[in-house]
Amino acid sequence: MHRKYIRGIFLGEVHPADSCKFENEEYEKWQNEFTKLYREIQALLPDDKKKKLELLCDAHTAMQTEIVIDGFCNGFKLGANLIAESLYFSDK
């Protein structure tokens, strides 16, 4: 079972990030707040400046993506180290 899962990750058949769902009240609250503020700011801007707001949001999304990826990698390493330590080392 576990070997099939690891193999699936290696072959690109399993995408761990797909299991991340943001379907909770807290996320929805902040998403709605972001959308409201984005639309308010966009309405204040002249057309030639609206693209800058979009680029700002894209850059922020890219930064957040990098933070999430880094957190995932660090969590994976931590989990792997915990497993290795529990399997190969003993406190005797």
N, C-alpha and C positions, 0 to 999 in steps of 0.2 A: 504494500500500500504506500508506505513512505517513499520507497524507491521509485514508484511510478510518479509520484508528485515531484520529486527532485528531478527525475528524467524529463518530465513535462516542462519544468522551469527551464532546464538546460536547452531543450529543443524549441523553446519559445511558444509552447502550446498552453502554458499556464501563465497568466499575468496577475501577479499578486496585487497590483494596484487596482485591478478591476473589482476587488472585494471591498474597496473603500467606498462606502456609501455615506453621503452627507444628507441623510433624510432624518434630521432631527429638528426640534423646535428652535434650538439655539442657532444652528446654521441658517435655518430659514429666516429667523429674525434678522441676522446680520446681512444676509443676501438681500432681503427686502430693503433694509436701511441703505445698503450700498447702491442699489438700483435707484432708490428715491433721490439720494444725493447726487448720483451721476446725472440723472435727468435734470435736476435743478441746476447744476453747474453747466451742463450742456446748453440749457435754455438761455443762460446768461451770456454765453460766448458768441462772438460773431462766427460766421461759417468758416473763415480761414483759420480760426483757433480751435475748432472742434476736433480737428485731426490730432492736435497736440494732446488733448485730453485722452483721446483714444490710445495714442502712443504711450502716454503715462500709465494708463491702466494695463496695457500689454506688458510694459516693462515690470510693473508690480507683479503681475501674474507670473511672469518668467522667474522673478526672484523668489516668489512663494513656492513655485515648482521645485526650484533648486533646494530650498530649505526642506521640503517634504522628501525629496529624493535622498538628501543627506541624512535625514532622520531615519528613513527606512534602512539605509545602508548601515548606519550605526547600530540600529536595533537588531539587524540581522547578525552583525559581527558579535554583538553582546550575547545574543542567543546561542550562536555557534560556540563561543568561548565557554558559556555556561554548560552546554552539552558536553564539549570536549573535556572540561574539567571534571564533570560528574562521571564520565565514562572511563577516563584514563588516569585519574589521580585519586588517591584516597588519603584521608587524614588518619594515619595509624599511630 
